[in-house]
Amino acid sequence: LKGPVLRAVIETNPSALAQAAALDQERATKGPRGPLHGIPVLLKDNIATRHSDGMNTTAGSFALLGSVVPRDAHVAAKLRAAGAILLGKANLSEWANFRGTVPSGFSGRGGQATSPYVPLGDPCGSSSGSGIGGAIGLAAVTLGSETDGSIVCPSSFNNLVGIKPTVGLTSRAGGGCRLPRALARAERFAVVPISEHQDTVGPMTRSVADAAIVLSTIAGRDPRDNFTLAQPLVVPDYTKALDVHGLRGARLGVPRKFLDGVDPVVVAAFNASLDTIRALGATVVDPTDFPDFDEFVESNNETIVLNVDFKARQISPVFL
């Protein structure tokens, strides 16, 4: 092969072409189901899909290769009901970068994913394959999951719009797996879990409008994930919030210290984006740094809380 090997996708849906043909026929005879009718979607490989599609759900690990997933994750089922084609499984940092030390974007099954913009560059994990796949147009829509930065970081690195939904806005449940007893806690979950208080699934697309369409589709209540039961019975249509004048009157602060040590080229692009925001009518307060910034950066409290949550789930009888 010549050129970069990006390794964005672990496997493709062998039924995708047949499903696409059926959806085309449905569109011709009955009309479209909605804006996602016939649209190809890549799912991060920790999001379950029904076994009849012939795809694995492994979090990038050979340990789960061949595990039987009897039904779609709730978010995958909602996409399918909307007419989307679940095209394949995107590579990721194995186990969402939460089992040992793994290079960003590397999994045993998928290999090392790399940036489509910088040769051998970091695509940012753990939803790296979703970011790369969206950036190079392998699918119009990709889904990622985030516990701590895994949607927003690969979206940033791959020039996408990523939305990290509030926990409970989108379901993590519905997949089910036949796993060894030590992993049986994952049986209720679509997303191979890390933290039930932080795990969430969200869209990664090339435009804000596309992200709003996808979020409107996958959000909502699911009885298998009690965190979603706090959501309204009727899911909002997020596309109605799309407003080219939406920044008029907004007041935005820039925590400038977070840019310390960042590449000057990135800082220049960031500053240019602030000019765009000002031109759209927002007031930008720069800098606006947190008074406890140093403590925030050095304390590692975020990781401590996450690790405790992860450990508590391993021993909880609810997941055994």
N, C-alpha and C positions, 0 to 999 in steps of 0.2 A: 504494500500500500504506500502511496505517496501522500504527503501532507499529514496534518495532525490527526491523531486518533482520540476522539473526545469521550467515547464510552458513556454516552448519555443514557442509553437504554439497555436494560438487562435482558428483556425478552418482549416479544410482540404477541398480540392476540391472534392465534391462527384462524379465528372465526371472524376477524374484522372485516374482510372483504364481503363475506356473505351478509353480515349484519348491515354493512353500508348499502349493499344492493337492496336489501329489504326495506331499509329506511328511505332510499330513493323512490322505491315503488310506492311506499306509504305516502310520501310527500306528493307524488304525482296524482294519487287517487283521492287522498283525504286532506291534503294540505299539511303544512308543518305543525309539529307539536308546540314549537316555540323557537326562540333564537338559537338554541343549542341543537336543533334537529340536524343530524348528520355531521356534527362537528367532532373532529378527533380530539381525544383527551389522553394525556399520559398521566398515570398515577404513580406516585412514589411507591416503591416496593414494600413499604410497611402498611399499605392500605389494601384491604382484602378485596378480592374479586371471586365470584362464584367459580367453583371448580369446573363446571361444564364449559367455560371459556377456554380451558386448557392452560391457564397461567398459574404460576406459583405465587405465593405471598411469603417472602422469606426475610425481609429486612436486609437483603443482600448477603445473607449467611447460608452456607451449605448445610448448617444444622437444621434448617427448616425446609430444605429442598424436598419436594414430594409430599409435604403435609397437605392434608385434605381440608380445603376451605369450602364448606357446603353452600355458603350464600355470600352475596355482596355485602361489603360494608354499607352502612346506611347512606353515606355520602355517595358511594359508587352507585347504589341502587337509585338514588334520586337523579343522578346524572343520566343513567340509563333510561329512566322513565321520561326524562326530558328529551330523549332522542339522541343523546351523545353516543359516540362510538368509543369504547374504552380500548384504545389502540395498543397499549402496552404498559410495562412497568419500568419506571425510571430508576436509574442507579442512585445510590445514596451513600453516605458514610455508614458503614455497616453498623446495624443495630442503632441507627441514628446517632452514631458516635458516642455510645454509652456502654461500651463493653471493651475495656482496655484502652490502649492508646492506638488510635487509627488515624492515618493521614486524612485530611479533609477531602471528601469525595471518593474515598477508597472503600470497596467492598470485595469480599472474596469472590462472589459470583460475578460482579460487574467489572472488576479491575479498577484502575485509577482513572477517575473522570478528570478532565482538564478543561480549562477555560477556552471558550471559542474566540476570545479576543486577544489573549496573551499566550503565546506558545508555552505549553507546560505550566500555565498559570493556575493558581488556586481558584476553583469555581465556587468555593465556600460551601461548607456542609451545613446541615446534613442533606438538605433537599437539592443536592448539586445537580443530579441528572435532570430533575424537573426544571431547574434554571437553565441548563444548557439546552435541553430539548425545546423549551419555549423560545430561547434566544435565536436559535438557528432555524426555527420554523418546522420542527418535526411534528408539532401539533399546535393547534390554535390555542389550546388550553392545557395547562398542567396543574396538578394539585401537589402541594407540599404539606408537610406537617411541621409544627414548631413546638418545642419545649422551651428552648432558650436561643432564639436567633435563627432558627433553621428555615424560616420563610423569608424574613427580611434580609438576611445576609446574602443568600444566593440570588435573590431578586436584585439586590444592589449590585453585586458583582457581574450579573449577566444582563443588566439593562432592562429589567422587567418591572412591572407593577406587582408587588406582593402585598397581600392583606393577611395579617395575623389576627384572626378573629378573637374576640373575647372568649375565654374558656366557657363552653356551654352553648355558644351560638351555633356551632356545628358539632354533630355527633362524632364520637370516637368509636362507636359500637357497631355491632351487627355482623361481623365477619365469622367468628368462630373458627377454631383450628383443632385438629387432633394433634396434640403435642404431648411430650413427656410430662409426667406429673409436675416436675419442677417448673415447667413453663405453662402449666394449665391455667394460671391466672389470666393469660391472654385470650382465653376462650370467649370472653364477652366482648372483646375489643376488635375494632376494625384496624386501628393503628396499634402496632406492637408497642406496648405502653412503657412509659418512663415515669411520668408524674400525672396522676389524675387531676391535680390542681393546676397544671401548666400545659399539658398536651392539648393541641388544637390542630384542626385541619383547615387549610385555606387555599385560595386561588393564587396562581402565578401566571400572569398574562402580559401581553405587550401593550395593553392600553387600560386606562382606568375604567372605561365603559365595559370592556370585556370582563374585568375583574368584578364589577358590580353585577353583571348578568350571572356570573358563576356563583357568587356569594348568595344571590337571591334564590338560586336553585338548590344549593346544598345546605343552607341554614334551616333550622327548625327543630321541633321537638322529636325525640326518639325515646320510647319507653325503656330501651336497653341502656341508655346513658342518662342517669338521673340528673346530671348537671344541665341537660338541655331543657328540663321541665320548668325552669324559670323563664324560658323564652315565651313571647306572645304566641297565642294559638295561630295567628295569621302572620306569616313571615313578611316583613316589609319588602317592597320592591325597591331595591337600592338604586336602581337606575333613575328613579325619580329625584334622587339627590344630586344627580349630575347637573352641574350649573357652571357655565363658563365664567360667570361673575361671582362665583362662590367665595372668592378670597377678598372681595371688597369689604372693608371694615374689620377684617380679621387682624389680630395682633399676635405675632409669632416671635418667640425668643430663640436665640442661638446660643446653646451651651458651648462656647468656643473652645473651652479646654479639652473637649473630647477630640478636637482636631490636632492636638499636640502630637507631633511625630508622624502625622499622616503625610503621604507623598505629596509634594507641592503641586503636581499636576491634578491630583484629586481635589486638593483644597481650592485650586483655581476654578475647577468645574463646579464645585460646591458654591463658591462665591458668585459665579455667574448665574446659578440657579436662584440665588437670593435676589439678584437684580430682576429676574423674570417674575418672581413672586411679588416684588414691589410694584412692578409694572402692571400687575393684575389687581392692584388695589390694596394689598396688605401692608400693614405696618410691621417692619422687622426691627426688633430690639436686639442689637448686637454690640457687645456680648451680653448674655444673660446666664451667668454661671451659677451653679448650685453652691451655696455656702459650705456644704459638707462634701464637696467634690472629692477631696483627697481620701476621706474616710470611705466614701462610696467605692472608689477604685481599689483601695488597698485592703478593705475588710474581708472580701470574698464571701460576704454574707449570702449573696445570691446563690452561689454554688453550695454552700453549707445547707441551706434550706432545701435545695433541690436534691442533694444526696440523701438527706434524712427522709424526704418523701419517697424517694426510690427504694431505700432500704426498708421502710415501713411497709411498703407494698409487697415486698418479697416474703414477709413473714405473716402478713395479714391472712386470717382464715377465710376471708371473703374470696380470696383468689386461689384457694387451694382445692 
